Amino acid sequence: MDRFGFLKVAAAIPHVRVADCEYNAEHIVALAEEAARRGVEIVAFPELSVSGYTCGDLFLQSTLLDAADQALEQITRATRKLPLVVIVGAPLRHSSTLYNCAIVLSQGRILGVVPKTHIPDYGEFYENRWFAPGAGITGEQLAVAGQQADFGADLTFEVNGTEFGIELCEDLWTAIPPSSQMALNGAKVIFNLSASPETAGKHDYLRQLVAQQSARTLAAYVYCSAGAGESSTDLVFAGNGLIAENGAILREAERFSVGEQIVVADVDIQRIEFERRRNTSFRNHDTAPENTVIEMEIPEGLRASALDRNVDPLPFVPKDETHRNERCEEIFRIQAHGLVQRLRHTGCKCAVVGISGGLDSTLALLVTVRAFDVLKLDRAGIVGITMPGFGTTDRTYNNALELMRGLGVTLREIPIREACTQHMRDIGMAPDDRSTAYENAQARERTQILMDVANMEGGLVIGTGDLSELALGWATYNGDQMSMYGVNASVPKTLVRHLVAWAAQNEPDPATRTTLLDILNTPVSPELLPADDEGHMAQKTEDLVGPYELHDFFLYHFLRLGAGPAKILFLAETAFRGSYDRPTILQWLGVFFRRFFAQQFKRSAMPDGPKVGSVTLSPRGDWRMPSDASAAAWLRELETL
């Protein structure tokens, strides 16, 4: 495991000759050597990979069993100098009984043997004809490959500080897989040695099963199943290799390949530990029997130059277009449904929204329109107010007007220049002052207008600020930070853009669709400083606080995955290679941590808003943080990078 908590694991699918143990051993060794060259720390091979799974009654023959034992000795001897753990499957005898086993070996030693717990005897499976179940076997030893090894279904293994467990094929398909107990007792990675034949539709279920078990156990799950060489008589094996982590498939083998394969992935042990710390239900297992843990140390092997996992630069936005559209529809419904309940509870038939012509206010207005449609309320009850100020450009002003007209809401225009000028004179601000006070005075004037109109109309002020702005504190306290219900409060900026794009795609009115598309192409800006001589906006938010795609990436890995500055930097360099260099990422990462800690007081006083995803900053939702917490530890770590 490296300094960022990544453990490199592999599922290896060798070519197998059924009942030819010497041949199989040679191919297992060759793939183990390849795994070592790639920096793998633990590699697993399929169920009964030493002998072949489809040997049938040959399993009862001493000749085959002796050959399997000799092959295990061959594998152990040939891999003794490799800096990794090897897990292979073989039939082993113990007290005149035959077991389907996983054998764990490293550095020339057999570290332990785990028997298959559940023996299938239905459909195409009749393992009970040869093998006994391993359930209940603990604290025993058996002779294997010229060594004495611990033998039991309760065995788990710890390599360089990371505990892993093993189950075999059918064990995963049962109501309570053994891996569930192993994980509760500390195993963070589960290996499954399998030989599951293909049938139509089975693979989709298998992928779901592996992903779900990794999610349920808050673990990494490495599934390795027999390949083409096992396809004999009536059964076909496709060579399934799957590596999952916390519900997501990281890597998978090519099915129906006639060649050998090795599937490698870096699983994030630090993330797994973080997930288990935060999940209180996972910790409640005081009555669980303990595993017998076999500890080992392996020397540091080759360090791979690349991380064997995908790091998504947009973790809040699904890559697949179909999935992304489904997600947008679902989030839009959650936002609207939350507002529906607030309107019903308060009895309000009026909503007041400040419309700037920017992305956030556009999304808030679209959500409000959906809520009114659900309640069968007249859209005229939505009061959209555009409040041009010193920095408002013609583009955003006209888009605000066109959007409100196209959606059929009540349109009001209330300029704020005169009111702000008078206010600035009243407080003694110099005419040429362009400080934060100059900007915030405009934001607070707009909020006062919205609140007062809402009081007049008996309505609710709908907040427009998004999750990314809350994380950075990019909002005026008691200005745009405040509303009566914040529909965008848990939607990050990178996702806001896709939600508006999805709305444009589904908008039946061509003129409104055109307006939405132009809003999407407008730079994000608070428009609080006067425009230049050509009428162009003088402020672009991302020039001031940094790219939102970076900040959303930082936010996700900091809050959702518990990563520190060094690890976030490493992941960001991987995700944004070719887009941002290290100094740029480091600069904005520093801005993120400084602002995140300094601006907590704004989040402590934020209004209600619907949670739509796995990250939210509501003090009544997922995030509890004192407003005066120090960022010193995080900033010190940044200084070392």
MARRO-581508 format. One line per 10 residues: number of its first residue (from 0); their letters; for each residue x negated, y, z of C-alpha. Coordinates in steps of 0.001 Angstrom, whole numbers. Each point is the difference from the previous one (the first is absolute). Layout:
<pts>
NUM> A> X:Y:Z  ...
</pts>
This chain:
<pts>
0> MDRFGFLKVA> 0:0:0  -1429:3372:-995  -34:3214:2046  3412:1031:-1316  1588:-3277:1055  197:-1689:-3404  -429:-3779:-61  -680:-1530:-3410  1949:-3226:-474  596:-2273:-2967
10> AAIPHVRVAD> 2271:-2722:-1325  -1971:-2343:-2254  1669:-2383:-2446  -2496:-2601:-1262  461:-2488:-2780  885:-3335:1605  -252:-3584:-1146  2511:-2030:1943  -1832:-2492:2274  -3485:1108:-1182
20> CEYNAEHIVA> -1293:1516:3239  -3605:471:-1120  1089:1985:-3078  2355:2083:2101  -2705:744:2554  -2321:1298:-2717  2658:2420:-1234  876:1145:3510  -3658:750:694  -369:1929:-3267
30> LAEEAARRGV> 3000:2188:813  -1228:509:3571  -3308:1241:-1403  1853:2402:-2294  2043:1238:2964  -3198:658:1947  -1442:1963:-2927  3105:2182:68  -397:726:3701  2890:-2208:1144
40> EIVAFPELSV> 14:-827:3710  2686:-2716:49  1038:-2098:-2999  2846:-2525:-56  584:-2902:-2398  3277:-1844:-706  1587:-2767:2030  -1812:-3329:-341  -2371:1670:-2479  -2794:-2460:854
50> SGYTCGDLFL> 1956:-3075:-1064  2813:1464:-2086  3571:351:1260  1673:-2443:-2394  -1939:-3147:954  3145:-1802:1138  -612:-3386:1620  -3717:357:-661  0:2044:3230  291:-3319:1828
60> QSTLLDAADQ> -3195:-1320:-1572  -3166:118:2112  -2052:552:-3138  1703:3349:-633  -136:1032:3655  -3688:-848:270  -688:1939:-3200  1872:3004:1410  -2089:-103:3172  -3214:-213:-2026
70> ALEQITRATR> 1163:2911:-2170  602:2094:3124  -3537:-749:1116  -1201:1019:-3453  1928:3313:153  -1201:733:3536  -3622:-612:-924  155:1944:-3288  1616:3102:1563  -2132:155:3159
80> KLPLVVIVGA> -1947:3048:-1202  3048:1922:-1244  1078:2912:2254  3681:-898:25  2640:-2332:1422  1422:-2697:-2291  3418:-1620:530  720:-3168:-1989  2726:-2638:55  -581:-3744:381
90> PLRHSSTLYN> 1635:-3188:1342  -1556:-1001:3333  390:-3016:2266  452:342:3750  887:-2873:2331  1168:-2193:-2886  2273:2766:-1235  -381:2094:-3154  425:3777:36  192:2647:-2694
100> CAIVLSQGRI> -2618:2452:1275  -1670:3354:-465  -3697:-152:824  -1820:3196:1013  -3750:14:-571  -2842:2510:7  -3799:23:243  -180:-3800:-259  2499:-607:2851  3539:-1334:60
110> LGVVPKTHIP> 1631:2577:2257  3401:-1602:347  2759:-1987:-1669  3669:1029:-155  2599:-2667:-890  3129:832:-1975  2855:495:2450  3042:-681:-2181  -44:-2946:-2403  2586:303:-2822
120> DYGEFYENRW> 1940:-3101:-1000  2653:1264:-2405  374:633:-3716  -3328:-553:-1724  -1814:-124:3338  -611:-3208:1908  -3098:817:2035  1453:-1821:2994  -854:-3222:-1859  -3698:713:722
130> FAPGAGITGE> -444:2834:2486  1017:554:3596  1120:3442:1226  -2523:1964:2030  2557:1648:2280  -992:-243:3647  -3622:-1002:-600  -2271:2077:2231  -3388:-344:1647  -1169:-2977:-2029
140> QLAVAGQQAD> -3081:-717:-2069  -595:-2109:-3079  -2974:-1169:-1994  -379:1717:-3349  -2952:303:-2386  -2384:-1448:2586  1030:2523:2673  2408:194:2908  2505:2822:-439  2886:1482:1977
150> FGADLTFEVN> 3326:-1243:-1333  3400:1524:688  2981:1917:-1301  -672:2733:2570  -3436:930:-1371  -783:3491:-1226  -3393:1395:-905  -1792:3256:650  -2636:1135:-2450  -2004:3092:880
160> GTEFGIELCE> 2830:1282:2171  2967:-759:-2275  2298:-2878:946  1658:-2051:-2741  2355:-2951:-98  833:-2757:-2469  3174:-1731:-1083  625:-2370:-2874  2607:319:-2743  3307:-1233:1504
170> DLWTAIPPSS> -835:1699:3302  824:3352:-1625  3368:-1177:-1341  1369:-994:3404  2321:2038:2201  -2797:919:2430  -3380:-312:-1717  -3005:-758:2248  -1550:3257:-1247  2639:1971:1921
180> QMALNGAKVI> -1346:-1335:3290  -3608:387:-1107  579:3657:-816  1740:685:3292  -3048:-1439:1737  -2458:2177:-1876  -686:-1396:-3492  -141:2891:-2464  -541:-2060:-3157  1843:-3186:-941
190> FNLSASPETA> -1264:-2423:-2631  2387:-2432:-1661  -1433:-2995:-1826  2728:-1162:-2349  802:-2340:-2863  3443:1138:-1050  1230:-1146:-3434  1793:2397:-2315  3707:113:-734  1910:2753:-1764
200> GKHDYLRQLV> 597:2972:2304  -2102:-1384:2850  -2896:2415:-500  2112:3098:661  1205:-1499:3258  -3560:-979:923  -1250:3569:-500  2811:1293:2199  -762:-2643:2615  -3702:837:182
210> AQQSARTLAA> 644:3749:34  2694:-331:2666  -2083:-2218:2254  -2857:2483:-166  2470:2746:912  1665:-1989:2783  -3326:-948:1584  -1604:3411:-612  -2898:-1870:-1549  -1855:-738:-3189
220> YVYCSAGAGE> 1088:-3222:-1692  -2187:-1923:-2454  1862:-2672:-1961  -1954:-2425:-2175  1756:-2716:-2003  -1151:-2806:-2276  -673:673:-3676  232:-1716:-3355  -2160:-2994:900  2722:-1225:2372
230> SSTDLVFAGN> 2654:-4:-2740  587:-3736:-148  2899:-2295:-841  3205:1971:788  -1390:3124:1667  -1607:3183:-1325  -2188:2257:2150  -593:3600:-1063  -2857:1068:2267  1665:2621:2164
240> GLIAENGAIL> -2415:2232:1880  1612:2813:1980  -1471:2441:2497  2499:2133:1907  -234:2550:2785  2854:1365:2086  2608:-815:-2624  -1907:1012:-3134  -1699:-2284:-2520  -3580:1260:-452
250> REAERFSVGE> -1295:-2515:-2522  1275:-3080:-1816  -1356:-2644:-2336  949:-535:-3606  2599:-2758:-43  -405:-3020:-2281  -3646:754:-645  -1954:-3055:-1106  -3199:1479:1361  -1242:436:3532
260> QIVVADVDIQ> 833:3194:1854  -1059:1936:3058  2281:2746:1273  -1714:2532:2271  1422:2810:2117  -1080:2235:2843  2595:-226:2753  208:2881:2458  -452:-1402:3504  19:3470:1565
270> RIEFERRRNT> 3374:651:-1556  1349:-3297:1330  -1233:873:3489  1647:3431:-252  3305:-1496:-1133  -30:-2430:2921  -778:2769:2501  2939:2080:-1158  2477:-2883:-279  1244:-616:3540
280> SFRNHDTAPE> 2155:-2963:-1050  -3076:-1832:-1255  -1620:309:3430  2891:-1615:1893  -1054:-3660:1  -1098:-683:3575  1250:-3611:-50  -1907:-1011:-3128  -2537:-2858:373  -3551:1040:-777
290> NTVIEMEIPE> -2090:-1051:-2965  -3329:-1766:429  -2399:2466:-1612  -3275:-1178:-1530  -2425:2907:-297  -2785:318:-2531  -2413:2551:-1375  -1090:39:-3607  -2910:2072:-1306  762:3052:-2070
300> GLRASALDRN> 192:-919:-3661  23:2012:-3176  1943:3251:165  2235:465:-3001  -318:3429:-1602  3742:312:-642  2954:-415:2316  2040:-3052:-1022  3400:1605:478  1969:2712:-1716
310> VDPLPFVPKD> 152:3343:1791  2998:1925:-1290  -662:3736:-367  3748:627:388  1010:-2302:2855  3455:1573:371  885:-442:-3691  643:-3456:-1528  -2064:-610:-3140  2537:-2077:-1883
320> ETHRNERCEE> 2544:2248:-1728  2979:-2263:704  -943:-316:3651  -669:3736:189  3431:843:-1403  1647:-2393:2441  -1933:1577:2858  983:3511:-1076  3661:-969:-130  -208:-1573:3454
330> IFRIQAHGLV> -1790:2983:1565  2434:2416:-1599  2880:-1971:1499  -1613:-39:3441  -500:3762:-112  3547:640:-1171  1535:-2469:2457  -1753:1672:2913  1400:3359:-1058  3453:-1516:-539
340> QRLRHTGCKC> 65:-1137:3624  -1182:3396:1276  2694:1801:-2039  2697:-2401:1183  -1086:238:3620  -44:3803:9  3108:333:-2164  -1910:2343:-2321  1128:380:-3573  -2695:2505:-812
350> AVVGISGGLD> -3744:-385:-429  -2488:2805:-522  -3209:-669:-1943  -2788:2425:-853  -937:-547:-3650  -3473:1126:-1077  -298:-1764:-3336  -2577:-2361:1502  -24:-3763:492  1044:-230:3657
360> STLALLVTVR> 3021:2292:-164  1038:-1716:-3243  -1:-3402:1682  1862:1362:3029  2683:1473:-2263  343:-3240:-1994  409:-1980:3230  2587:2471:1284  1952:-269:-3249  -12:-3809:302
370> AFDVLKLDRA> 1249:219:3605  2842:2320:-1003  938:-2313:-2859  78:-2981:2368  2299:1929:2351  2068:1213:-2987  -617:3587:1065  49:2871:-2468  -3555:865:-1060  974:3632:390
380> GIVGITMPGF> -404:-634:3717  -3743:-196:-593  -1399:3498:218  -3296:215:-1842  -1901:3158:772  -2978:1236:-1964  -1969:2665:1841  -2577:1606:-2307  -2884:1614:1814  -3347:1600:-727
390> GTTDRTYNNA> -1490:-3079:-1648  3007:-1433:-1832  -717:-622:-3674  2500:115:-2850  -473:-3708:-616  984:-1186:3476  2713:2664:305  1685:-1010:-3260  -336:-3723:767  1695:547:3366
400> LELMRGLGVT> 2935:1772:-1667  325:-2553:-2805  -132:-2919:2420  2785:1382:2181  2169:823:-3003  -557:-3430:-1514  935:-1824:3208  3109:2098:548  -823:1338:3454  728:3460:1327
410> LREIPIREAC> -2840:2288:-1033  -1170:2933:2073  -2972:2253:-569  -1328:1935:2983  -3296:1815:-680  -2262:345:3045  -2465:2685:-1125  1724:2984:1590  810:-1813:3240  -3601:-1235:326
420> TQHMRDIGMA> -1425:3447:-814  2155:1564:2695  -949:-2734:2471  -3698:476:-736  330:3729:584  1837:-679:3252  -2808:-2169:1364  -2719:2336:-1229  -1453:-2181:-2753  -2216:1859:-2470
430> PDDRSTAYEN> 1377:195:-3565  -3029:-1831:-1405  43:-2762:2627  42:-3458:-1627  -618:-2031:3146  1876:-3014:1316  2425:2403:1671  850:1450:-3424  786:-3459:-1341  1818:-1307:3064
440> AQARERTQIL> 2213:3068:232  1491:-980:-3348  517:-3627:1013  1737:1033:3229  2158:2547:-1807  1190:-2709:-2352  758:-2358:2893  1947:2739:1799  2101:576:-3108  739:-3716:-342
450> MDVANMEGGL> 924:-355:3668  2225:3071:4  1802:-988:-3198  549:-3461:1453  1547:1586:3095  2236:2157:-2161  1130:-2927:-2139  225:-2590:2778  -2657:-2096:-1692  -3335:-1750:559
460> VIGTGDLSEL> -3397:1190:-1191  -1634:-2855:-1916  -3777:-112:463  -2248:-384:-3012  -3449:-674:1549  -1595:-3383:-726  -2177:-2478:1909  -3273:1207:-1524  677:3575:1075  842:-1187:3507
470> ALGWATYNGD> -3253:-1969:178  -2040:3062:-948  2164:2490:1880  488:1783:-3338  3143:1720:1233  811:3185:1892  959:-692:3581  3636:1044:457  26:676:-3732  220:-2759:-2595
480> QMSMYGVNAS> -1017:-2376:2821  3543:346:1387  3414:-1095:-1272  3116:-1780:1253  -798:-3247:-1853  -3210:-711:-1946  795:-2462:-2774  -3595:-100:-1317  -1724:-339:3364  -1393:-3496:-622
490> VPKTLVRHLV> -552:232:-3761  -3664:671:-957  -755:2485:-2760  -1250:-2659:-2429  3354:-1760:319  2046:3225:-195  -1315:440:-3524  1125:-3481:-1030  3408:436:1615  617:3184:-1979
500> AWAAQNEPDP> -1267:-1728:-3160  2390:-2891:656  2866:2459:509  -882:1724:-3277  -15:-3336:-1788  3502:-739:1303  1434:3512:-402  2842:-40:-2582  -102:3748:-733  -2776:783:-2552
510> ATRTTLLDIL> -493:3582:1191  -381:-1050:3646  -2363:-2777:-1057  -2148:2548:-1820  -81:2199:3111  -1028:-2933:2183  -2810:-915:-2376  -1325:3575:23  96:37:3797  -2086:-3176:-76
520> NTPVSPELLP> -2589:1777:-2141  -208:3074:2231  -3008:197:2372  847:-363:3695  -124:3441:1644  1531:1875:2962  100:3151:-2200  -589:2312:2942  -2713:2168:-1561  782:2404:-2854
530> ADDEGHMAQK> -334:-1428:-3507  -2855:1156:-2209  307:2611:-2751  1270:-2620:-2465  2674:-1178:2425  -1755:-3272:853  120:-1412:3524  -2932:1092:2151  79:-3068:2267  -240:-3682:-729
540> TEDLVGPYEL> 400:-2103:3108  -2434:-2703:-1050  -2733:2583:-545  456:1086:3608  497:-3239:1960  -1155:-2607:-2490  1614:-2491:-2401  3152:-1555:1397  -902:-3378:-1473  -3076:-11:2241
550> HDFFLYHFLR> 1878:1204:3081  2763:-2569:-484  -2676:-2684:-338  -1674:1213:3220  3344:136:1819  999:-3521:-1010  -3273:-1622:1039  -267:2026:3219  3537:-533:1284  1238:-3163:-1682
560> LGAGPAKILF> -3224:-2009:114  -1836:1595:2934  -3193:714:-1975  -2632:2444:1242  -1782:2685:-2053  -2885:-2209:-1198  2285:-2753:-1233  2411:2462:-1618  -2935:1583:-1838  -1184:-3410:-1193
570> LAETAFRGSY> 3480:-956:-1213  576:3372:-1657  -3289:-268:-1885  1171:-3384:-1271  3503:1155:-898  -948:3318:-1623  -3219:-1034:-1729  -284:2128:-3125  2470:2604:1308  -1633:1426:3133
580> DRPTILQWLG> -3609:-244:1128  -1089:-708:3575  -665:3652:1009  3459:1045:-1216  1737:-2827:1848  -2019:716:3129  848:3719:-151  3746:-570:-157  -136:-2837:2526  -1442:2503:2469
590> VFFRRFFAQQ> 2821:2427:-817  2523:-2777:533  -1190:-942:3490  -449:3589:1160  3456:1031:-1158  1720:-3216:1098  -1086:409:3606  314:3782:163  3543:46:-1441  1670:-2653:2162
600> FKRSAMPDGP> 1962:2695:1871  2048:614:-3154  908:-3674:-250  897:-145:3690  2785:2491:-734  1139:-1308:-3385  3712:-510:-733  1732:-3319:-605  -527:-1691:-3344  445:-3528:-1415
610> KVGSVTLSPR> -2875:-2469:116  -458:-1452:-3479  -3329:-1855:152  -2624:-1565:2236  -1607:3341:913  1826:2846:1693  -1059:2765:2367  3187:624:1941  -604:124:3774  3237:-1984:329
620> GDWRMPSDAS> -1052:-2537:-2617  -3378:-1629:-560  -2500:2593:1195  -735:955:3613  -2868:2444:413  -597:2826:2475  -253:3407:-1604  -3314:622:1757  -1789:-3238:-976  -3651:517:-946
630> AAAWLRELET> -1366:-919:-3418  -3577:-104:1341  -581:-3751:-359  1235:-57:-3605  -1974:3112:-928  -3163:-1388:1577  361:-3114:-2122  451:2180:-3068  -3229:1837:786  -1942:-3263:-218
640> L> 1221:-794:-3507
</pts>
